[in-house]
Amino acid sequence: MSYLLEKGQWRDWQITSVIVHKGDRKETEWHEGGEDAIGPLYSCTKSVLSALIGIAVDRGDLPGVDEPIDRWFQRYAAGGGDDSWGQITIKQLLTMTPGFEWPDFDKPYWELRKSRDPVAYALNQPLVHLPGHAFTYNSGGSHLLSAILTEATGKSALQYAREHLFEPLGFRAAKWSERGGISEGGTGLALTGNDLVKFGVLYLKEGLWDGKRILSTSWISDSTTMHHRALLHYEPPIYGGFGYHWWCTPSNHNGVADGYFAFGHGGQYLMIVPELDTVIMVRKRITKRNEAIWSRKLIFDIILPGLLRT
């Protein structure tokens, strides 16, 4: 990967970690501090949560994505408030199309986080769109998914992940913030860069790890397929279409190859490019929102073209 190290721009782009995995081996690894360390994933957390929902569906702990969510929130409906959210399904939470009023770029996130009961806060937002139609990026919906997982399994997302995902993949360390026994759904997970890459490789290998089935091929296919065009139109092109809490970037969007990715605030990327058998993890120092484009340029202007030349 000498072509990557020769470029040098990434230092000015506030990149702090890069790991590239191709096929069955690591192509390169660089960390600004010299060593890999546990760090926040920000909204990349959402893609890990998506995998946990898939594992729960595969295991029969959850009935399926078309199930209405009201069965897990009966105590909130009993309060006599607006329970029109009963028509929302798990799939609509995964695709961020539940219909809640939720202003662009997750503006209610801090109110959600400061609220006494984040589940109640999310459920109490007005329903202003028919579920399944309008895309609104919504960490409240992600938190509802985490609450559903806990209601269905009796375990927090972190506990469930340790048993069915993190320990089977040999993760070194994991931390996940929680409220009232419910892991924060939209963010809050911290992993090492190499453990995040392992998660990407699991998807690249279609759910198999050391010959053991961790996640079904069908879930990976469904969850990484574009279900809504979402923010494909956004400039600069740091986002994409949306699957089940995964962003999707077709080749005509990025100019290189079809891929899908987990994205975290400020330019944290876990990019999976199946046709190139490649996983790329980039961490970036948080600056302005649109400066996440530097992480994307590193991936699509330097790393992937370099791989294609080798």
Order of alpha helices (4+ residues) and beta strands (2+ residues): alpha-alpha-beta-beta-beta-alpha-alpha-alpha-alpha-alpha-alpha-alpha-beta-beta-beta-beta-alpha-beta-beta-alpha-beta-beta-alpha-beta-beta-beta-alpha-alpha
